[in-house]
Amino acid sequence: AGGSVTLTCSVNPSPDKPVLTVSPSWLSPGASVTLNCEVEHPSAGWRFYWYKTVPDLSHNSYIYELLPGNSSGTEQDSYIVHGQTHTAGYVCRAGRGDPVFYTDNSEPKFVWSGDLHPAASLTVNPDRVQHFYSDSVSLSCEGNSAEWRVKRFNEHGYQSDCSDWRRMTGSTCNMRLYWYGNAVYWCESGSGEFSNAVNITVQSDYYYDIILVSPVHPVTEGESVSLGCRFRTEEKLSSVFFYHNDKLIQNDTRQELNISAVSKSDEGFYKCQWSGRKSAQSWMSVKVLCCPRSAFKFILIIISLLLLFLTFHLVVINIPH
């Protein structure tokens, strides 16, 4: 009686939110994607959990689904996703201790693909990468859904919805471009799909602006493509110089750079120059078919010869002797 008891209570607060990085940020279809999850105080005992994001339009958020093989987490702070073919989002978190205390989920990070996806695709009108300051642009979502949202990830690392800065009309986001329009854009569907992504850049110098007219989507190998140059007050310019990866490739009186059959070697950065003014450069992506067209022709010739041989063989067998 009269004694005192000292009780000690310690609280282990949830660690801070980890930072997720993805590499590469732009995807070559079928390539591997490396995820890295960085905690504020790295030490032994952490286990890392990896998720893919599934768009949840009804709650204006994402559902997180565990990636294969990490239901108990991984000791490594990195995770490789193999064979990714389309735009995708990822999240990580970490945990340690007994009982386990988990960090918050990281902010979602995305790997983007420019390839059109039948279940969800984004088209841009006007169909080009570069635009003038204050231009009106429409971003339209198409695919297997009746509900859509357009997402934007700007050059400062901020992600937002079309409804944050413009109004969605059905499946289309209509916007006027200003300096903050420089961003990657993509669609997310009510059925949980991601579309292809597109880069949009804005020429913000009102009095000195010139833009390269180049396709916003990848060009398929073997197709033709035309690149142009525009000044704000003139639709068509003549005597335009064109550069590929900073190398001058055309400097005559023509208005456009025409490539009759695109190959992988044509992929790269392009810019134009007119009357001493140079545009910004934009990347033109080339989508390679699984087999060259010449290989398809060769295969067809072989199949035709085999069919002729088999037909001749059957005729010979059926001739009465």
C-alpha positions in Angstrom: 0.0 0.0 0.0 1.2 3.5 -0.7 3.7 2.2 -3.3 3.8 3.6 -6.8 3.9 1.9 -10.1 5.6 3.4 -13.1 4.1 2.6 -16.5 6.1 3.2 -19.7 4.2 3.5 -23.0 6.1 3.8 -26.2 4.4 4.6 -29.5 6.0 3.5 -32.8 4.7 6.0 -35.3 4.2 5.0 -38.9 7.3 5.9 -40.9 7.1 8.6 -43.6 5.8 8.0 -47.1 8.4 6.3 -49.3 9.4 7.7 -52.7 8.8 5.5 -55.8 10.8 5.9 -59.0 10.2 4.0 -62.2 12.7 3.4 -65.1 12.3 4.0 -67.9 9.5 6.5 -67.8 8.7 5.9 -71.5 8.2 2.3 -72.5 9.3 0.3 -75.4 6.5 -2.4 -75.7 7.5 -5.6 -74.0 10.5 -4.0 -72.1 11.2 -4.5 -68.4 10.3 -1.7 -66.0 12.4 -1.3 -62.8 10.7 0.1 -59.7 12.7 1.5 -56.7 11.1 2.3 -53.4 13.1 4.6 -51.2 12.4 5.1 -47.4 13.5 8.1 -45.5 15.6 6.1 -43.0 16.9 3.1 -44.8 18.1 0.2 -42.5 17.8 -3.5 -42.2 14.5 -5.1 -41.5 12.4 -3.3 -44.2 10.2 -5.3 -46.5 8.8 -3.7 -49.6 5.3 -4.2 -51.1 4.6 -3.5 -54.8 1.3 -2.6 -56.4 -0.2 -1.7 -59.7 -2.8 1.0 -59.9 -6.2 0.4 -61.3 -8.3 3.6 -62.2 -11.3 4.0 -59.9 -13.3 6.8 -61.5 -16.3 6.5 -59.1 -14.0 7.6 -56.2 -11.6 9.8 -58.3 -8.7 7.6 -57.2 -7.0 4.3 -57.7 -7.4 0.7 -56.5 -4.0 -0.9 -55.6 -3.5 -4.5 -56.6 -0.4 -6.5 -55.4 2.0 -7.3 -58.2 2.8 -11.1 -58.6 5.2 -12.8 -56.1 5.3 -10.2 -53.4 2.3 -11.0 -51.1 4.8 -11.2 -48.2 6.9 -8.3 -49.5 10.5 -8.3 -50.8 13.7 -7.7 -49.0 15.0 -5.8 -52.0 14.0 -2.2 -52.4 13.6 -2.8 -56.2 11.2 -4.8 -58.3 11.3 -5.6 -62.0 8.1 -5.8 -64.0 8.6 -7.9 -67.1 6.9 -7.6 -70.5 4.9 -4.4 -69.8 3.2 -3.4 -73.0 0.9 -0.4 -72.1 0.8 2.7 -70.0 0.7 1.6 -66.3 0.8 3.1 -62.8 2.6 1.7 -59.7 2.7 2.3 -56.0 5.0 0.9 -53.2 5.0 0.9 -49.4 7.3 -0.6 -46.8 6.9 -2.3 -43.4 9.1 -3.5 -40.5 8.9 -4.6 -36.9 6.8 -7.1 -34.9 3.9 -6.3 -35.1 4.5 -4.7 -38.5 4.2 -1.0 -38.8 3.7 0.1 -42.4 4.5 3.3 -44.2 1.9 5.1 -46.1 1.6 4.3 -49.8 3.9 6.2 -52.1 2.5 8.6 -54.6 1.6 6.8 -57.9 4.3 6.8 -60.6 3.6 6.0 -64.2 5.4 4.4 -67.1 4.0 5.7 -70.4 3.6 4.0 -73.8 2.9 5.9 -77.0 1.3 2.9 -78.7 -2.4 3.0 -79.3 -4.4 0.5 -77.2 -7.7 -0.9 -78.5 -9.3 -0.9 -75.1 -8.4 2.7 -74.4 -6.8 5.2 -76.8 -6.1 9.0 -76.7 -6.2 11.1 -79.8 -5.2 14.8 -80.1 -6.7 17.5 -82.3 -4.7 19.2 -83.9 -2.7 16.0 -84.3 0.8 17.3 -83.5 3.2 17.5 -80.5 4.0 21.2 -80.6 1.3 24.0 -80.2 1.3 27.7 -80.0 0.6 29.6 -76.8 -3.2 29.9 -76.3 -4.1 27.3 -78.9 -7.2 25.3 -78.4 -6.7 21.5 -78.2 -9.1 18.6 -77.9 -8.0 15.4 -76.1 -10.5 12.5 -76.9 -10.7 9.1 -75.2 -12.0 6.1 -77.1 -12.4 2.4 -76.2 -14.4 -0.1 -74.2 -15.9 2.2 -71.6 -18.6 4.9 -71.3 -16.7 6.8 -68.6 -13.4 8.5 -68.9 -11.0 10.9 -67.3 -8.0 12.7 -68.9 -4.9 12.9 -66.7 -1.9 15.3 -67.0 1.6 15.0 -65.5 3.4 18.3 -66.0 7.1 19.2 -66.2 7.1 20.1 -62.5 6.0 16.6 -61.4 2.4 17.4 -60.6 -0.5 15.1 -61.6 -4.0 16.4 -62.2 -7.3 15.6 -63.9 -8.9 17.5 -66.8 -11.7 18.4 -64.4 -9.2 20.3 -62.3 -8.3 22.8 -65.0 -11.0 22.3 -67.8 -14.3 20.7 -68.3 -14.7 17.1 -69.6 -17.5 16.9 -72.3 -18.4 13.3 -72.6 -15.1 11.6 -73.4 -13.3 14.8 -74.6 -11.2 17.3 -72.7 -11.2 20.7 -74.4 -8.5 23.1 -73.3 -6.6 26.2 -74.2 -2.9 25.8 -73.9 -0.7 28.1 -71.8 2.8 27.8 -70.3 1.6 25.1 -67.9 0.3 23.0 -70.8 3.7 21.3 -71.3 2.9 17.8 -70.0 2.3 14.1 -70.6 -1.4 13.4 -71.1 -3.3 10.1 -71.1 -6.8 8.6 -70.6 -8.1 6.4 -67.8 -11.4 4.5 -68.2 -14.2 3.4 -65.9 -13.3 -0.2 -66.7 -9.8 0.3 -65.3 -7.8 0.7 -68.5 -5.0 3.2 -69.3 -4.6 4.6 -72.8 -1.5 5.5 -74.7 0.2 8.7 -73.5 1.2 11.7 -75.6 3.6 14.6 -75.0 2.4 18.1 -75.6 4.7 21.1 -75.7 3.7 24.8 -75.9 5.7 27.5 -77.7 5.3 30.3 -75.2 7.2 33.1 -77.0 4.3 35.0 -78.6 6.3 37.2 -81.0 9.0 34.8 -82.0 7.2 31.5 -82.1 7.7 28.8 -84.6 6.7 25.2 -84.2 7.5 21.8 -85.8 4.5 19.9 -87.1 5.2 16.3 -86.2 3.0 13.3 -85.4 1.9 12.9 -81.8 1.7 9.1 -82.1 4.4 6.6 -83.0 4.8 6.1 -86.8 4.8 2.4 -87.9 7.9 1.2 -89.7 7.4 1.3 -93.5 4.7 4.0 -93.4 5.2 7.5 -94.9 5.4 10.6 -92.8 5.6 14.3 -93.4 7.0 16.9 -91.0 6.3 20.6 -91.4 7.1 24.0 -89.9 4.6 26.7 -88.9 4.9 30.3 -87.9 1.9 31.7 -85.9 0.8 34.0 -88.8 1.6 31.7 -91.7 0.2 28.2 -92.3 2.7 27.1 -94.9 6.4 28.0 -95.0 8.9 27.4 -97.8 12.6 27.1 -97.8 12.5 25.3 -94.4 15.6 23.6 -92.9 15.0 20.4 -91.0 17.3 18.8 -88.4 17.4 15.2 -87.2 19.3 14.8 -83.9 20.9 18.2 -84.5 22.2 17.2 -87.9 20.9 19.3 -90.9 19.2 16.9 -93.3 17.3 19.2 -95.6 18.0 22.8 -96.6 16.3 23.5 -99.9 13.1 25.3 -101.0 10.7 22.5 -100.0 8.0 23.1 -97.4 8.0 19.7 -95.8 10.3 16.9 -94.9 8.8 13.7 -96.5 10.0 10.2 -95.5 8.4 7.7 -97.9 9.1 4.6 -95.8 10.0 5.2 -92.2 12.7 2.9 -90.6 13.9 2.7 -87.0 16.9 4.8 -88.0 14.5 7.7 -88.6 13.5 7.7 -84.9 14.9 10.7 -82.9 14.6 14.4 -82.3 13.5 16.7 -85.1 13.4 20.5 -85.3 12.9 23.0 -88.1 14.3 26.4 -89.0 12.8 29.2 -91.1 14.0 32.7 -91.7 16.5 32.5 -88.8 13.9 31.1 -86.3 14.3 27.6 -84.9 11.6 25.5 -83.4 12.0 23.4 -80.3 12.8 19.8 -80.9 10.4 16.9 -80.6 10.9 13.2 -80.5 9.4 11.1 -83.3 8.9 7.5 -82.3 9.0 4.6 -84.8 7.0 1.5 -84.0 8.8 -1.6 -85.4 6.8 -4.5 -86.7 7.5 -8.0 -85.4 9.0 -8.8 -88.8 10.3 -6.6 -91.6 7.9 -6.4 -94.6 10.7 -8.0 -96.7 10.6 -11.0 -94.4 6.8 -11.3 -94.8 7.3 -11.3 -98.6 9.9 -14.0 -98.3 7.7 -16.1 -96.0 4.8 -15.8 -98.5 7.1 -16.9 -101.4 8.2 -20.0 -99.4 4.6 -20.9 -98.5 3.5 -20.5 -102.2 6.4 -22.7 -103.4 5.5 -25.4 -100.8 1.8 -25.3 -101.9 2.9 -25.7 -105.5 5.2 -28.6 -104.6 2.4 -30.3 -102.6 -0.1 -29.8 -105.4 2.3 -31.2 -108.0 3.1 -34.1 -105.7 -0.6 -35.0 -105.3 -1.2 -34.7 -109.0 1.7 -37.1 -109.7 0.5 -39.6 -107.2 -3.1 -39.6 -108.6 -1.9 -40.1 -112.3 -2.7 -43.7 -113.2 0.4 -45.7 -114.2 
